[in-house]
Amino acid sequence: MEKIAIYPGSFDPITNGHVDIIKRALEIFDKILIAVLENPQKKSLFTTKERMDMIKEIFADREDVEVKAFHGLLVEFAKKNNAKIVIRGLRAISDFEYEFQMALMNRKLNPDIETFFMMPNVKYSFLSSNLVKEVFMLGGCLKDLVPEQVENKLREKFKKDPPVKSLKEN
C-alpha cells in the first residue's frame, strides 16, 4: 500500500524551508500531498490558485508530489485522500506547543491520523513566509530563501524592481 503523507499549510509563499521538508519527506513516504489551506478569514498575499500554481511549477518534475486546496478539518481532507500521516515542520520551540496541540486534536478527531514532525535544515530554521514577504518589501535579497519562481511572482505581485541582489546573482 502506498504511503501518502499530507503536508498542510498556507504556503503564502512557499519557501526553501518548505521545499527542503518536502524533498526529505519524499525519502520516507511514497507520495506527498501538499494541502494548500483556503482560509477566507486570513488575508493572503497570493490567491489559493497562485500558491498552488507556484508549488506545482516547483515540483513539476515530481510525480510523487500532488497539490490540492483544502478547507475545513484536515483530518477529513486526509481521510478523503487516503492519507494517514500529516507532516509538520518545527522551526523553534515556539512552534512546538501549537503543533503539539494540533496533533493531539487531530488524533482525537481521527485516531488513525499520525503527525510526523520534521526539523528544518538548520539554514532554514529562522525562515517563514511572513519574513520572506517582509524582506522582499523592504528590498532585501531573497537568495537561498525561496525558489526562483517565488521571487519572480513576488516581483510581479509588487510590480517593483528586484532586490539589490536577485537569485541569479552570486
N, C-alpha and C positions, 0 to 999 in steps of 0.2 A: 504494500500500500504506500502510495506517495505521501511523504511528509511535507505538508503545506503549513507554512508559518505566515502569520499576518504581521505586518509592520505598520501600525496605525500612526497617523499624525496629521498636522495641518500642512506641513511642508511648504511654508509661506515665506521664503522659498526653501527648496531642498538645498542642503549644504554638503560639503565634502564629509562632514561628520556622519550625516545620514547615509551617504553613498558608501562610506567605509563599513558601517554596520551592516548594510545590505550585502555587500560583497563578502564579508566574513561570515554572515549568516548562511549564505549560499554554499559554504563549505560544510555546513551541518545539515541543512534542510534541502529537500529536492526542489522546492518552489517557494518563492517569497511573493506574497500578495501584498502590495503596497496599498494601504487603505487610506485614501485622502479624505479627511474629515470635511463634511459640508456642515457649516455652522452659521446660519444666517445672523445669529446674535453677535458673532465675532467679526470685527471689521478686518478683512484680509486685504493685503495689497494686491494679490493675484486672485482671479476667479478660480473656482474649482477646476474648470476646464483648462485654464492656463497652467495651473500647478500640475495637473495630470499630464498635459502635453509635454511640459519640461521633463518630467520624470520618464515618460515614455521615450523621449528623444535620448536621454542619457543612457537608458538601458535598451536601446533599440536592437542591439546585437545579442540580447539575452532572451532566450525562450523560457527560461526558468524564473522570469520576473513578470508579474502581471500588475496592472494598475487599475484600481476601481475606486469610485467615490462611495462614501457611506455616510449615513446619518443615523441617529438613534443609538441603540445599545450595541456595543462592539461584540458582545457575546452572541447576539442574534446574527450579526453580519458573519461572524466566524462560523456559526452553525450552517448558514445558507451556503457557505463556500467550503464546507468540509474541512475546516481548519481547527486544530485543537491547541495550537501554540500561538501565543501573542509575544512578539519581540518588543522589548522596551530598552531604550538606551539610558544609562545612568551616567551623567557627567560629573556630578558632585553629590556630596552628602545631602545638600538641599533638595535634590531630585528624589532621594530615596523615600522620604516619608509619604509624599504624594503618590509615587509609583507603587509603594507597598500597599497603601490604602486601596488604590485602583485594582491591583492584582487580587487582593482579598475580596473585594466586592464582585469582581468578575467571577471568582471561584464560587462565591455564594450564589450568584445568578446562574452559573453553569459549572458544576463541579468537574466537568470533562475538560475545561479550558485550563491550560497551564501557561504561566508567564515566564518567559525566558529573558533574563536581564543580561545585557551586554554592556561592557565598559567600552567607551570610545578609545581609539588610538590616542595616546597622550597629546599628540599635536592638535587634536580636535576637542580636548576636554573643556575648553572655555567657549566653544563655538555654539551659537544659537542663531536661528533665523532672524530674530529681532536685532541681534547685534550686527549681523550682516547688513540688514537694511539701514541701520543707523550709520555704520561705517561708510556705506555707499553714498548715502545722502549727504554726508559731510566731506565727500571727495576722497575717502581713503581707498587704499589698494585692497582688492579682493583676491589677490594672488594666493593660491593654495586654500582658499576658504570655500569657494563654490566652483562647480563645473563651469566651463566657458559659456555654455548655453544659458546658464542662470545670469551671469554677468551681462550677457547680451540682452536678455529680457528685462533686466533692471534698467539698462540704458534706454531701451525702447519705452519702458513704462514711465521713466522720469524725463525722457527726451532731453537729456543733458550730456555734456561731454563726459567721456570716460574719466575715471580717477587718474591721478598723476601717472600711475603705472598700471597697465592693463595685464590681464592674464597672459598675454602673448609675450610680454616683456620679461626679461630676466631669465 
